[in-house]
Amino acid sequence: MERQDSQDARQIQPALTGETSQRRSPERHGDTAGPAEIDDAYLRRSIAEMGELADEIAASAAGPDGSLPVMSSGSPQAEIALIKRAPSLAERQEGVAFFGRAGNAVLKSVQRLDIDPLQLFGTLVIRRDALPDQLPSRRDLDWLRRELEIVEPKMIVAMGTAVVGALNDCGHPLSEPLAETPGEVQRWTAAIDVLVVPDIDLSLDDEPAKRAFWRSFRTLGDWHREQPPY
């Protein structure tokens, strides 16, 4: 594994232990919790729920050869969720989503758009090595839905046709059907938008594919600038 990939991956993969998101709790005055204490309570709950789900996935999705599933990365209270169909070799070796070249490309892209990498959450539809035409199982879709219910992102970046299909099939409450329209922000639920972009793993080595990915992905910057600062 190259050192630069490792450094870049760490920047978009803040530990789910909460160490990158910890705040100092203010002093309590009486029995009333302040806004920061309420935020901390929500953060602790998100971390606990994500940890329980990760334990379930690790116990249920191990391969027959003993290989472990690839886990999600990033903040459990992220504003933006990035979803790929299946892990690359680097992700399977490290056991972390968006490790390696895909994570490096995402990091450079969000930095160009002036988006804080700590506001990202990255996950996969299928968490083990998958054939090109392999469809996700019902269990895969349920895990994806539960992750999104915990994180509650404002925006989902769906990377590829298969991810659009998974979002349509995962059964997220009150969601609307998504179309395969790259570069266009769609309303999925009352609180979540979706941006469809090409599969980043197929956009790393081909120049036309890189440009197509960037044309779609940079819409995320326009969306981000339009969000209120509170």
Secondary structure by P-SEA (a helix, b strand, c coil): ccaaaaaaaaaaccccccccccccccccccccccaaaaaaaaaaaaaaaaaaaaaaaaaccccccccccbbbbccccccbbbbbccccaaaaaaccccccaaaaaaaaaaaaaccccccbbbbbcccccccccccccaaaaaaaaaaaaaacccccccccaaaaaaaacccccccccccccccccccccccbbbbbbcccccccccaaaaaaaaaaaaaaaaaaaacccc
